[in-house]
Amino acid sequence: MCFQFEDVNQDRVLRFATFGVLDGFMGHNWYLRLDQVVEKFVDDGPVSVGVRVAADQLLYVPIWYTMFFSVLGLMEGQAISTVRRRVIDDVPGMVVTNWKVRV
């Protein structure tokens, strides 16, 4: 099966590209600030890595999943109540699964 450009959902590509810009901005700033904060309180080494990973997993991951489902759901035209329900129903389980896989 050959790739056909006509088969590409251009609206979906645009939604994910838009989210990618927001994600890049948010992630870039998160990691800059995280480094600044950690460097004030913890010396470089294994402990600072552990603090960064813990902060990333406990603070950033839940926010990232919430943002992902919210932004994409709203761009797809879903009702706010639908997006809210999906975040409430899906994000906690996804965060726990992320922890199992990444930590």
N, C-alpha and C positions, 0 to 999 in steps of 0.2 A: 504494500500500500504506500503510495507516494503522498507526500505532504502537499496539500492544496491550500493556498492562501484563502480561498473562498470559505474554507472550513473553519477559519479562525473567528472566534467570537470577539469582534473588535471592541464591543462595549466592555466585555470582561477584561480584555487587555488594558483598556484605558482605566478601568477601576483599580486594577492591581498596580499599574504604573503610578497612579495618583497616590495610592496607599504607600507605595515604595518611597516616594518623595517624603511623605509625612513620617514614615518609619525611619528613614535615613536621618532626618533632622532630629527626631526624638532620640533615637539610639545614640547618635553622635554626641548630643548634649548630655544624655544620661551618663555615658562612660567618661566624658570629660569631668563632670561634676563628681562622679563616684571616685575617680582617681584623686581629685583635689581633697575630698573629704577624708578618704582613707589615709592619704599621705600625712594629714594633720595628726592623726591619732595612732597610726600603726607604722612601725618600721617595715621597710621592704623585706620580703621573705615569704616563707610558707604561710605565716599568719595573715599577712596582707592579702595573699591570694584567697585564702579561706574566707576572709571578711568580704572581699569583692564578690566571690561566688555566692555567699549567703545573701548579701544585699541584692544581687542580681535575681536570684531565685525567689526570694521572699517579697521583694518590692517590685522589681521591674517586670517579671514574667506575668503576674496577674494583671498589671496595668496594660501590658502589651496585648494579651489575649482579649481583654475588654475592648481595647482600642480597635483591634483587628475586626472582631465581630460587629462592633458598633459602626465603624466607618464603612465597611463593605456592605453591611446590611442596609444602612441608610442610603448609600449610593445605588443599591439595587432597588430602592423604592419601598423597602419594608417599613411597616408602621413602627413607631418608637416602641410601642408595647410589645411587638414581636421581637424586636432587637433586644429589649430589656429582658424578656423571658428567656431568650437564647443565652444571653450572658449569664443570667442567674442559674439556668439549668446546666450549661455546658462548661463554663470557665473553671469552676472549682475542680471538677474531675480532670480537665485537661492540665491544670496546674500540677495536680498530684502526679499524673502520668509523666509530665515533664520532669518532675523531681526524680521519679524512678529511673528515667532514661538518662538524664544528664548529670545527676549527682551521685 
